[in-house]
Each structure stands twice: as C-alpha cells, then as structure tokens.
Amino acid sequence: MREYYPLLVVAAIVGMFTIIFSLAFAFMKDKKKAIGFDRNMEDGEIIKRLLKYAKPHWKSFLLVLLILAVSVIYDVVSPRILGHVEEIIKNQFELSELYHQVMLYGGVLVITIICTYSQAMILQVTGQKILSAIRQDAFVHIESLSHDQLNHIPVGKLVTRVTNDTNAISMLFTHILVNLIKNAFVIISVLVAMFTLNIELTLMVLAFAPFIVLFTMIFRKFSRRAYRRTKDANTDINTFLSENLSGMKITQIFNCEEKKFSEFQKKNKELENSRHSEILVFSVFRPSMYMLYMASILCLLYLSGKGFIKDTAFFGQTITSGVVVSFYMYVNKFYNPIQNLAEMFNWLQSAFASAEKIFSIMDMEPEIVDEPDAIEVEHIRGEIEFKNVWFAYEGEDWVLKDVSFKVEPGETIAFVGATGSGKTTILGLVCRNYDINKGQILIDGRDIKEYKLSSLRSHFGQMLQDVFIFSGTIRSNIVLRREDFTDEDVIEACKYVNADKFIDKLPNGINEEVRERGNNFSQGQRQLLSFARTVIHKPDVMILDEATANIDTETENLIQISLEKMMNIGTMLIVAHRLSTIKNADRIIVISKGEIIEQGSHEELLEKRGAYHELYRLQYEGGQG
C-alpha cells in the first residue's frame, strides 16, 4: 500500500483546498437581472443586511457558540469511547473498565442533550425577536409608501412579504446559521480526531472531498434558481387569492366560477411545478452524497481490513479492531454534517430568496417624504389655495391643468363635474397623497411641502364613498385605537352625526362587534360611522368624497342633517354627484377635463345657465334628485 501514499496525500491536499475554495465560492457575487419591483441581490449584500438585525443579539449568539463548542465533544469523543470498548472486549475483558467507559459515554451524552436544549431555547427566543424586528420594519416601510406606489403593488404580494417571507428568514436565525456553524465545527473536529487516530485512513476520506465540492456547487446553482421560482409562484397565488376572495360576490353574480377556477388551477400548477423542481434538485443531490459516503466506507473497510489482517503499521500507526470501529463511526460523523450542510444550504437558499423579496420592498424609496426643514403644526386655520396646479398620474396625461382657486377658513366648497374630471384628485393633492407636477398648493399661506406629512394629515378628516371599516367594535372603529377618548366622547360624536339612531338599537351599543369590512352593517350605517370617526378627532379641514353616493333616501336625510352640523366645525371640501347635498355650500366649483369652467354659489350658477345648470336640469328632470 505504500506505493499509494503519494497519491493519497495529493488527493487529500486537493480535497482540503477544494473545500476552502468552495466556501469562498459560495459567497461570491451573484448578479442577476431584476424583475419588476423585486430585485435579485448578491449573497454578500443579503448577509450584511441580515447581520444588522442579528447584531443587537450578539451576546446570545456568542453564548450559543460556546454551547455548540461543548456539544461537539460528543461527536469527537463517542467514537473513541466505543473503539476503546471494542479493545476491552477483544483483549482483556474488565467489567470495571467497561462500566467506566459506559458512564463516560452516558455523561457526555447527558451534557450534549442539555446543551442542545439550551441552544434551541436561546435561538428560538432570539430568532423571534429578530423576526419581530424585520416584520415591524417591513410594515412601517409599507406604511410610508405613497398611494401611487401601493396602487402598483398587489395586496397579496405585500401580505406574502410580511408573513411567509419573514417566517423563512426566522428559520435562518433559529436553525440554519447555528447548524451551519455546528456542522462546520463537527467536520473540523472529526478530521483532527481522525488524523490523530490514523493518517492514512484520514487521507483516504479526504480524497473524496473534490467530488463532494463539485456536487455541492452544482446543487447551489440549481437550488437557488428553484427557490426563486417557488417564491414567485407562491406570491402569485397569494395575490390571486387575495383579490378573488375579496371579489367573490362579483364572481358568483356573473357566474365566473369556472373561469376563476381555471385561472387558479393554472397558478396552482405553476406552484406545484416549482415545488417539484426543488424536490428534484434535492433528490439528486442527497443520493449523490450518500453514494460518496458508501464509497468511502468500502475503501475504509478494504484498507483497514487489509492492514488489520496483515498487522501492518501505516505511518507508524497500527490498525486495531478498535481503530476500525472508531474510524467507521468517524466517517459517518464526517459525512452526516456534510449532508446536513446540504440540507441547511437548501433552507439557506429559501431564506435568501425570501430576504431578497422583503428587502426589495424595503428598498423602495417613498415617493412622498418630508422636506429636511419640514415643520410640525399644532393648528391650521383652513385656508387652502391652489396656484396654477398641474398634475398627472402618468407622464403628461394631465388630470389637472393650470388649476387655481382659494378656500377661506371655515368655508364650504363643493366640486362637481363629470367622472374623471379631476375632482377626487384635488382632494388627494390637498392631503399630499400625491405630489403635484407644477404649481403650488398653500395651506395657511405656506406650501404644503413645508409641513411634516404626519402633522399635515392629522388636521384632515376624510369621509369617502368606499368606507373602510376594520374588524373589532364600533367603538374601536370610531376612536381608531386611541385610548384618550372616553365612551361619552364616542356617544356624543355618534349623536352629532345621527349614528345613534341605529347604534342604540344594537344589543351591545358602541361595543357591538364589527365583522371584516363591516359587512354586518349597511352602506349608510358604515358611512355614518365614518362621520362619527371624523367628528371625534376634531379635524380643521373635512373632506367628503362622494359620501352620499350609494345610500338610501332615509339615511341620506340623516347624513344631510349631519353635514349641515359639520359645516360649522371648520373648512369643508365636498365632492358630490347628488347636487341636493351641496346646495348650502358657500361656493361650488365646476370642473371639466381637469380645468375649472365655473364657480359660484348654487343660485349664482343656476342663473348663469351654464354647465352647472345643465347638470342640475339633467339630474332633477331625470328624477334622480
């Protein structure tokens, strides 16, 4: 066998260098083309950003590493103990020595179990803290995005990012990273133990390292691609479900169940195929690793058996039956971490793919942000002025063209016009939901960009046509989780807007349960709740956008009375198709194709017999008033 020593030494050296090279290669830059608002990142960038979340918990991770160092003792010591037991049984059987070895083995095992338990507990607590921080940052960032940005991102995609993808990252901190380090410790420790036991057999094991690294590099390439495909497919199906479950009534009304099922089946099939790709990649890799393991075992049995039978000393080390037993276990403990590393690497790809998706969202710069010198404002008088305002949602497809008007404090202004003329856009610009392209918007003589967004919007109360009601109670929907409002404040606000007319009939009053989107209340009742929500917060400027569009006549009368009361609170901007709700407005502005064509009081506009008069005539003569 001595003639094969140079070959074994060369193969072992190549194997060791290949392992080092593969570890460096695993974290090399991996640039790919971005798709949509998601962008594929380099592994180094992902690791750097994830470590920022782990940094505050470095003491916990350091403690876990110390525990890991202790737990690795079992993997190193147990084969030697069993090899020694074999020597005791084969040579001179001494029961006391056997008891001693068994107690030693049991003690090491107990210590390992305690270390494993402690490690798991520390990591789970730490991992959940990190997960909570990432999820909070993602949610806060999503809240900072503009209306336009949110309109371009499907809700299902955002939900997937904050839930599914963060859970995948949680696995990285609670399981993957530590096990990667542990397995690396085990491999190094086992190699050292093998070298001290028998150099020739250790060199034989290392000769298989180049094949291990080759299979791992191939696996890395295909597994990352498979995981990206799975993440995209999972996001698509969540987006589809979010949209279509919300619109299920329309699907049923128009008898589109089969069509929607077909669309779902297509997306489900894509997810299934992507999962199959993952399984295929891993099912090829693991048997390949097992094949290498079995090959090394066969070589071990051949070399050690031949050396044992001939009583040959290799490198001055004699192969005994105890050495054979210990080495057999060491080979198993050498390959098990490698197979575990492959599995960890599989999960690592999933975590990295999820991190890419989350960080892609978090890298979206909010389009509307505070100016560096923006100020807080405690109160605004409600003076609003548009100066030559131009605005377009896309390019130069102008929605507003050179619009100018001024609203005095406490004045009620109504905007009327055809659908798409720009009425709702004006209300959105006042709150700075969008930034204008040209011109200037002033509030109390200051450009709205001089105010902090949160401060500016806190002085506005909005009542929209499509009222959004949260799950909870009537009270929680009115106070919006602010605990400084008392029940008396809530009841007073409800009475002010006539919402008490239906609330008093409910078994639990203001504590009545509200189901998702308030579907256990009528459209008119939800609208009255939105009025109460606005009144209790005492805004300086109130905005009503088609607030009476889809309600019955009885509720409209209640709302009309509420509106007359609310006009005394502060400045009010109203958009309404029902002209009956704006007769008492101080001024009515008529908009057509993004331009102001008329303005004045109700009586003045009727006297002009222009566009407003035509709208009024069509609505009332048509019996819609």
FENHURA-V229047 format. One record per pair of residues at least 4 apart in sequence whose ideal C-beta (glycine too) atoms are under 8 Angstrom apart, sorted by sequence separation. I is the first residue (numbers start at 0). J is the second residue. D is the distance in whole Angstrom. If there is no record, write none. Layout:
i: <I	I>
j: <J	J>
d: <D	D>
This chain:
i: <0	3	4	5	6	7	8	9	10	11	12	13	14	15	16	17	18	19	20	21	22	23	33	34	40	41	42	43	44	45	46	47	48	49	50	53	56	57	58	59	60	61	62	63	64	65	66	67	71	72	73	75	76	77	78	79	80	81	82	83	84	85	86	87	88	93	94	95	96	97	98	99	100	101	102	103	104	105	106	107	108	109	110	111	112	113	114	115	116	117	118	119	120	121	122	123	124	125	126	127	128	129	130	131	132	133	134	135	136	137	138	139	140	144	145	146	147	148	152	153	154	155	156	157	158	159	160	161	162	163	164	165	166	167	168	169	170	171	172	173	174	175	176	177	178	179	180	181	182	183	184	185	186	187	188	189	190	191	192	193	194	196	197	198	199	200	201	202	207	208	209	210	211	212	213	214	215	216	217	218	219	220	221	222	223	224	225	226	227	228	229	230	231	232	233	234	235	236	237	238	239	240	241	242	243	246	247	248	249	251	255	256	257	258	259	260	261	262	263	264	265	266	267	268	269	270	271	272	273	274	275	276	277	278	279	280	281	282	283	284	285	286	287	288	289	290	291	292	293	294	295	296	297	298	299	300	301	302	303	304	305	306	312	318	319	320	321	322	323	324	325	326	327	328	329	330	331	332	333	334	335	336	337	338	339	340	341	342	343	344	345	346	347	348	349	350	351	352	353	354	355	356	357	358	359	364	369	391	392	406	416	421	422	423	424	425	426	428	435	441	445	450	451	452	453	454	455	462	463	471	472	473	474	475	478	484	485	486	487	488	489	490	491	492	494	498	499	500	501	507	513	514	520	521	522	523	524	525	526	527	528	529	530	531	532	550	551	552	553	554	555	556	557	558	559	560	561	562	564	577	578	590	599	600	601	602	603	607	608	609	610	611	612	613	614	615	616	617	619	33	34	40	87	92	144	152	159	160	170	171	196	250	251	306	312	313	317	318	391	416	427	428	435	441	442	445	450	471	475	484	493	494	503	506	507	514	520	533	550	566	575	590	591	599	604	607	618	619	33	87	249	250	305	311	316	391	392	406	416	427	440	441	469	478	492	493	502	505	513	565	575	581	589	590	598	605	618	32	53	193	194	243	306	310	311	390	391	415	428	439	440	469	477	502	512	513	573	588	589	597	604	605	31	141	144	193	389	390	404	414	442	447	468	517	520	533	547	550	573	589	599	604	30	87	88	250	390	424	490	493	502	588	589	29	87	389	478	588	597	605	30	190	193	306	307	388	389	414	429	478	517	547	573	587	29	306	307	389	414	428	474	477	546	547	586	587	597	28	29	84	87	307	388	389	429	442	586	587	596	597	28	387	388	434	586	587	596	597	27	28	190	303	387	388	474	477	585	589	26	84	141	243	307	387	431	477	493	530	584	25	26	83	84	385	386	431	529	566	584	587	385	429	562	583	303	304	385	402	490	543	582	591	26	80	141	243	303	384	385	489	526	559	563	581	589	384	431	526	559	589	383	384	399	555	558	589	80	81	137	138	239	240	303	382	383	398	402	486	501	80	137	239	382	431	526	541	587	381	382	399	430	431	555	589	382	398	399	430	498	501	77	80	134	236	239	299	300	381	522	523	527	541	546	548	137	299	380	381	522	523	526	530	541	543	547	548	381	399	430	473	498	540	541	542	543	545	546	548	77	236	429	497	498	523	524	527	538	539	540	541	542	543	544	545	547	76	77	134	235	236	296	299	390	430	496	523	527	530	534	537	538	539	540	541	542	543	545	133	473	477	498	523	526	533	540	543	236	498	521	547	73	232	235	236	296	390	493	496	523	527	534	72	73	130	133	235	295	403	426	472	473	474	496	523	530	130	399	402	473	474	495	578	73	232	233	401	472	473	476	578	72	73	130	232	292	390	472	473	475	493	496	72	129	130	292	295	472	492	495	70	129	232	385	388	472	473	492	578	69	70	229	232	392	471	472	476	577	578	127	130	231	292	471	489	492	126	129	291	390	470	492	70	229	469	470	69	70	228	229	390	391	468	470	579	126	127	288	292	383	389	390	489	577	578	67	125	126	229	388	389	488	577	66	70	125	126	225	228	229	389	468	288	289	388	389	467	468	122	123	288	387	388	66	67	122	225	226	387	388	466	477	484	66	122	224	225	386	387	388	468	476	285	288	385	386	479	225	385	386	477	63	66	122	222	225	385	386	473	477	285	384	466	476	284	285	383	384	468	478	479	500	63	222	383	384	477	62	63	118	221	222	382	383	466	281	382	384	466	468	497	281	382	468	497	59	218	222	381	382	466	496	59	218	379	380	466	497	281	367	379	462	497	59	60	218	367	496	59	164	218	367	463	495	217	367	462	277	366	462	496	56	215	495	496	163	214	462	56	460	461	56	214	460	159	163	214	376	460	159	373	374	375	376	53	373	374	375	460	52	211	214	372	373	374	156	159	370	373	376	460	155	158	159	370	373	375	376	379	459	462	52	211	374	378	458	459	460	461	462	464	52	156	210	458	459	460	461	462	463	464	155	156	369	376	458	459	460	462	463	464	155	158	369	459	461	463	154	155	207	368	462	464	153	155	367	464	155	154	155	207	153	154	207	153	204	203	203	204	203	200	203	200	199	200	197	199	67	71	70	74	429	430	67	71	75	79	200	429	63	67	71	74	75	78	199	36	74	198	199	36	64	68	75	197	198	426	60	67	71	75	79	197	199	198	200	426	49	53	197	230	196	229	197	423	49	200	222	226	230	234	422	423	218	222	225	226	229	230	197	215	219	223	226	227	230	196	200	204	211	215	218	222	226	230	223	227	196	197	204	215	219	223	196	193	196	193	192	189	193	189	190	429	189	426	185	186	189	425	426	186	185	186	423	422	183	182	181	182	411	182	183	383	182	381	412	414	380	381	411	412	413	414	415	379	409	410	411	412	413	414	415	178	179	182	378	379	408	409	410	412	413	415	408	411	413	407	415	179	406	178	425	406	415	175	179	413	422	421	420	175	413	420	421	174	175	411	412	415	420	421	411	412	413	414	415	416	420	411	412	413	414	415	416	417	171	175	410	411	412	413	415	416	170	171	410	412	414	170	171	170	167	168	167	171	404	167	168	167	168	383	39	165	381	382	402	164	168	381	383	11	15	18	163	164	11	14	17	21	402	404	7	10	14	17	20	24	164	165	400	402	403	14	15	18	164	400	401	402	8	11	14	18	21	25	29	37	399	400	404	4	7	10	11	13	14	17	21	398	399	7	10	13	160	397	415	11	34	159	160	4	0	7	10	415	160	157	152	148	148	148	141	144	147	137	140	145	140	144	145	143	144	145	137	140	133	137	136	143	89	89	86	86	85	86	85	83	82	85	82	82	81	82	81	147	78	79	82	78	81	78	78	77	78	78	74	146	146	147	145	146	145	0	0	49	0	45	48	42	45	45	48	0	0	45	40	40	39	38	37	40	25	37	40	38	37	36	36	38	33	36>
j: <4	7	8	9	10	11	12	13	14	15	16	17	18	19	20	21	22	23	24	25	26	27	37	38	44	45	46	47	48	49	50	51	52	53	54	57	60	61	62	63	64	65	66	67	68	69	70	71	75	76	77	79	80	81	82	83	84	85	86	87	88	89	90	91	92	97	98	99	100	101	102	103	104	105	106	107	108	109	110	111	112	113	114	115	116	117	118	119	120	121	122	123	124	125	126	127	128	129	130	131	132	133	134	135	136	137	138	139	140	141	142	143	144	148	149	150	151	152	156	157	158	159	160	161	162	163	164	165	166	167	168	169	170	171	172	173	174	175	176	177	178	179	180	181	182	183	184	185	186	187	188	189	190	191	192	193	194	195	196	197	198	200	201	202	203	204	205	206	211	212	213	214	215	216	217	218	219	220	221	222	223	224	225	226	227	228	229	230	231	232	233	234	235	236	237	238	239	240	241	242	243	244	245	246	247	250	251	252	253	255	259	260	261	262	263	264	265	266	267	268	269	270	271	272	273	274	275	276	277	278	279	280	281	282	283	284	285	286	287	288	289	290	291	292	293	294	295	296	297	298	299	300	301	302	303	304	305	306	307	308	309	310	316	322	323	324	325	326	327	328	329	330	331	332	333	334	335	336	337	338	339	340	341	342	343	344	345	346	347	348	349	350	351	352	353	354	355	356	357	358	359	360	361	362	363	368	373	395	396	410	420	425	426	427	428	429	430	432	439	445	449	454	455	456	457	458	459	466	467	475	476	477	478	479	482	488	489	490	491	492	493	494	495	496	498	502	503	504	505	511	517	518	524	525	526	527	528	529	530	531	532	533	534	535	536	554	555	556	557	558	559	560	561	562	563	564	565	566	568	581	582	594	603	604	605	606	607	611	612	613	614	615	616	617	618	619	620	621	623	38	39	45	92	97	149	157	164	165	175	176	201	255	256	311	317	318	322	323	396	421	432	433	440	446	447	450	455	476	480	489	498	499	508	511	512	519	525	538	555	571	580	595	596	604	609	612	623	624	39	93	255	256	311	317	322	397	398	412	422	433	446	447	475	484	498	499	508	511	519	571	581	587	595	596	604	611	624	39	60	200	201	250	313	317	318	397	398	422	435	446	447	476	484	509	519	520	580	595	596	604	611	612	39	149	152	201	397	398	412	422	450	455	476	525	528	541	555	558	581	597	607	612	39	96	97	259	399	433	499	502	511	597	598	39	97	399	488	598	607	615	41	201	204	317	318	399	400	425	440	489	528	558	584	598	41	318	319	401	426	440	486	489	558	559	598	599	609	41	42	97	100	320	401	402	442	455	599	600	609	610	42	401	402	448	600	601	610	611	42	43	205	318	402	403	489	492	600	604	42	100	157	259	323	403	447	493	509	546	600	42	43	100	101	402	403	448	546	583	601	604	403	447	580	601	322	323	404	421	509	562	601	610	46	100	161	263	323	404	405	509	546	579	583	601	609	405	452	547	580	610	405	406	421	577	580	611	103	104	160	161	262	263	326	405	406	421	425	509	524	104	161	263	406	455	550	565	611	406	407	424	455	456	580	614	408	424	425	456	524	527	104	107	161	263	266	326	327	408	549	550	554	568	573	575	165	327	408	409	550	551	554	558	569	571	575	576	410	428	459	502	527	569	570	571	572	574	575	577	107	266	459	527	528	553	554	557	568	569	570	571	572	573	574	575	577	107	108	165	266	267	327	330	421	461	527	554	558	561	565	568	569	570	571	572	573	574	576	165	505	509	530	555	558	565	572	575	269	531	554	580	107	266	269	270	330	424	527	530	557	561	568	107	108	165	168	270	330	438	461	507	508	509	531	558	565	166	435	438	509	510	531	614	110	269	270	438	509	510	513	615	110	111	168	270	330	428	510	511	513	531	534	111	168	169	331	334	511	531	534	110	169	272	425	428	512	513	532	618	110	111	270	273	433	512	513	517	618	619	169	172	273	334	513	531	534	169	172	334	433	513	535	114	273	513	514	114	115	273	274	435	436	513	515	624	172	173	334	338	429	435	436	535	623	624	114	172	173	276	435	436	535	624	114	118	173	174	273	276	277	437	516	337	338	437	438	516	517	172	173	338	437	438	117	118	173	276	277	438	439	517	528	535	118	174	276	277	438	439	440	520	528	338	341	438	439	532	279	439	440	531	118	121	177	277	280	440	441	528	532	341	440	522	532	341	342	440	441	525	535	536	557	121	280	441	442	535	121	122	177	280	281	441	442	525	341	442	444	526	528	557	342	443	529	558	121	280	284	443	444	528	558	122	281	442	443	529	560	345	431	443	526	561	124	125	283	432	561	125	230	284	433	529	561	284	434	529	345	434	530	564	125	284	564	565	233	284	533	128	532	533	129	287	533	233	237	288	450	534	234	448	449	450	451	129	449	450	451	536	129	288	291	449	450	451	234	237	448	451	454	538	234	237	238	449	452	454	455	458	538	541	132	291	454	458	538	539	540	541	542	544	133	237	291	539	540	541	542	543	544	545	237	238	451	458	540	541	542	544	545	546	238	241	452	542	544	546	238	239	291	452	546	548	238	240	452	549	241	241	242	294	241	242	295	242	295	295	298	299	299	299	302	302	302	303	303	306	177	181	181	185	540	542	180	184	188	192	313	542	177	181	185	188	189	192	313	151	189	313	314	152	180	184	191	313	314	542	177	184	188	192	196	314	316	316	318	544	168	172	316	349	316	349	318	544	171	322	344	348	352	356	544	545	341	345	348	349	352	353	322	340	344	348	351	352	355	322	326	330	337	341	344	348	352	356	351	355	325	326	333	344	348	352	326	326	329	329	329	329	333	332	333	572	333	572	332	333	336	572	574	336	336	337	574	574	336	336	336	337	566	339	340	540	340	539	570	572	539	540	570	571	572	573	574	539	569	570	571	572	573	574	575	339	340	343	539	540	569	570	571	573	574	576	570	573	575	570	578	343	570	343	590	572	581	343	347	581	590	590	590	346	584	591	592	346	347	583	584	587	592	593	584	585	586	587	588	589	593	585	586	587	588	589	590	591	346	350	585	586	587	588	590	591	346	347	586	588	590	349	350	350	349	350	350	354	588	352	353	353	354	570	227	353	569	570	590	353	357	570	572	201	205	208	353	354	202	205	208	212	593	595	199	202	206	209	212	216	356	357	592	594	595	207	208	211	357	593	594	595	202	205	208	212	215	219	223	231	593	594	598	199	202	205	206	208	209	212	216	593	594	203	206	209	356	593	611	208	231	356	357	202	199	206	209	614	360	360	360	363	365	366	360	363	366	357	360	365	361	365	366	365	366	367	360	363	357	361	361	368	320	321	319	320	320	321	321	321	321	324	322	324	324	325	325	392	324	325	328	325	328	326	328	328	329	332	332	427	432	433	432	433	433	302	305	354	306	351	354	351	354	355	358	311	313	358	354	355	355	355	355	358	344	356	359	359	359	359	360	362	359	363>
d: <8	6	6	6	6	6	6	6	6	6	6	6	7	7	6	6	7	7	6	6	8	7	7	8	5	7	6	6	6	6	6	7	8	7	6	7	6	6	6	6	6	7	6	6	7	7	6	6	6	5	5	8	6	6	6	6	7	7	7	6	6	6	6	7	6	7	6	6	7	6	6	6	6	6	6	7	6	6	6	6	6	6	6	6	6	6	6	6	6	6	6	6	7	6	6	6	7	6	6	6	7	6	6	6	6	6	6	6	6	6	7	7	7	4	7	6	7	7	6	7	6	6	7	6	6	5	5	6	7	7	7	7	7	7	7	6	5	5	6	8	6	6	7	6	6	6	6	6	6	6	6	6	6	7	6	6	6	7	6	7	6	8	6	6	7	7	6	7	6	6	6	6	6	6	7	6	6	7	7	6	6	7	6	6	6	7	6	6	6	6	6	6	6	7	6	6	6	6	6	6	6	6	7	6	7	6	6	6	6	8	6	6	6	7	6	6	7	7	6	6	7	7	6	6	6	6	6	7	7	6	6	6	6	6	6	6	6	7	6	7	6	6	7	6	6	6	6	6	6	7	6	6	6	6	6	5	6	6	6	6	6	8	6	5	7	7	6	6	6	7	6	6	7	6	6	6	6	7	7	6	6	6	7	7	6	6	7	7	6	7	7	6	6	6	6	6	7	7	6	6	6	7	6	6	7	8	4	6	7	5	4	6	7	6	6	7	7	7	8	6	5	6	7	6	6	8	7	8	8	4	7	6	6	8	8	4	7	6	6	6	6	6	6	7	8	6	5	8	7	4	5	5	4	7	6	7	7	7	7	7	6	7	6	6	7	4	7	7	7	6	6	7	6	6	7	7	6	6	8	8	7	7	4	7	7	6	7	7	5	7	7	6	6	6	6	6	5	6	7	4	8	5	6	7	5	6	6	8	6	6	8	5	7	5	5	7	8	7	5	7	4	6	6	6	5	7	4	6	6	6	4	5	7	7	7	5	5	6	5	6	5	6	5	5	7	7	5	4	6	6	8	6	7	8	8	5	6	5	6	6	7	7	7	4	8	5	6	4	7	7	5	6	7	7	8	7	5	7	7	7	5	7	6	7	7	7	6	7	6	6	5	6	8	6	8	7	7	6	5	6	4	5	4	8	8	4	6	6	8	4	7	6	6	5	7	6	5	7	6	4	7	7	8	5	8	5	4	8	7	6	7	8	7	8	6	6	8	4	7	6	6	7	7	8	5	6	6	6	7	6	7	5	6	7	6	4	7	6	8	6	7	5	7	8	6	7	5	5	6	7	7	7	7	8	8	7	7	7	8	6	8	5	5	8	6	6	6	6	8	6	8	5	8	7	5	6	7	7	5	5	6	6	6	6	5	7	7	8	8	8	6	6	8	5	6	8	8	7	7	6	5	8	7	8	7	7	5	8	7	7	5	7	7	6	7	8	5	7	8	5	6	8	7	7	8	4	6	7	6	5	7	7	5	8	8	5	6	8	6	6	7	8	6	8	4	5	7	7	6	5	5	6	7	6	6	6	7	7	6	6	7	7	8	8	5	5	7	6	8	7	6	8	6	8	5	6	8	4	5	4	7	7	8	8	7	7	4	6	6	6	7	7	6	7	6	6	8	8	5	6	4	6	7	8	7	6	8	7	6	5	7	7	6	8	8	7	7	5	5	5	5	5	5	6	6	6	8	5	5	6	7	6	8	7	6	3	7	6	7	7	7	7	7	7	8	7	7	5	8	7	7	8	7	8	7	7	8	5	8	5	5	7	7	5	6	6	8	4	8	7	7	6	6	6	6	8	6	8	8	8	8	4	5	7	7	7	8	8	5	6	7	7	7	5	6	8	7	7	6	6	7	4	7	4	7	6	5	5	8	5	6	7	8	4	8	7	6	4	5	8	7	8	7	7	6	6	8	6	7	5	7	5	8	8	6	8	8	8	7	7	8	4	6	8	5	5	5	7	7	6	4	4	4	7	6	5	6	4	6	5	6	6	5	6	4	8	7	8	6	7	6	7	8	7	8	7	3	8	5	5	6	7	5	7	8	8	7	6	6	4	6	6	8	7	6	7	3	7	6	5	7	4	6	7	5	4	7	4	7	7	7	6	5	7	8	5	6	7	6	7	6	7	6	7	4	7	8	8	7	5	5	8	6	7	5	6	7	7	5	7	7	8	7	6	8	8	4	5	7	8	7	5	5	7	8	6	6	6	7	5	7	8	6	4	8	7	8	6	7	4	8	5	8	8	6	7	8	8	7	7	8	8	8	6	5	5	6	6	6	5	7	5	8	7	8	8	4	4	7	4	7	7	7	8	6	5	8	7	6	7	5	8	6	7	7	6	6	7	8	7	7	5	4	7	7	7	6	8	5	7	6	8	8	6	6	6	6	6	5	7	8	8	6	7	5	5	5	4	5	3	7	6	8	7	8	5	7	5	6	7	6	6	8	7	6	8	7	8	7	6	6	7	6	4	5	5	5	5	5	4	4	5	5	7	6	8	7	7	7	6	3	6	6	6	7	7	7	7	5	8	5	5	4	6	7	7	3	5	7	7	7	7	5	7	6	7	5	7	7	6	6	6	7	6	8	8	7	7	7	5	7	7	6	5	5	7	8	7	6	5	6	7	7	7	4	8	6	7	6	7	7	7	8	7	5	5	8	6	5	5	8	8	8	7	8	6	7	6	5	8	8	8	7	6	7	8	7	4	5	7	8	8	7	6	8	5	8	7	6	8	7	5	8	5	8	6	5	6	6	7	7	5	4	6	7	8	6	6	6	7	8	7	7	7	7	5	6	6	7	5	7	7	5	6	7	6	8	8	6	5	5	7	6	4	8	4	8	8	5	5	8	7	5	5	8	7	7	5	8	7	8	7	8	5	6	6	4	6	4	5	7	7	7	7	7	7	8	6	8	7	7	8	6	7	6	8	7	5	6	5	8	7	7	5	7	4	6	5	5	5	4	6	8	7	5	7	6	6	6	5	5	7	7	8	7	6	7	5	5	5	5	6	4	7	8	6	5	8	8	7	7	6	6	7	7	6	6	8	4	6	5	5	5	8	6	8	6	4	6	7	7	7	5	8	8	4	7	3	8	7	6	6	7	8	4	4	6	4	7	6	7	7	6	5	7	7	5	7	8	7	7	7	7	8	5	4	7	6	6	4	3	6	6	6	8	8	5	5	7	7	4	7	6	8	6	4	6	5	8	6	4	6	6	6	7	8	8	8	5	8	8	6	8	6	5	7	8	6	7	6	7	6	6	6	7	6	5	5	4	5	8	5	6	8	7	6	7	8	5	8	7	7	5	4	5	6	4	5	6	5	6	3	7	7	8	6	8	4	6	8	4	7	5	7	5	7	5	6	7	6	7	7	7	6	8	5	7	6	5	7	6	7	7	7	8	5	6	7	7	7	8	6	8	5	4	6	7	7	8	6>
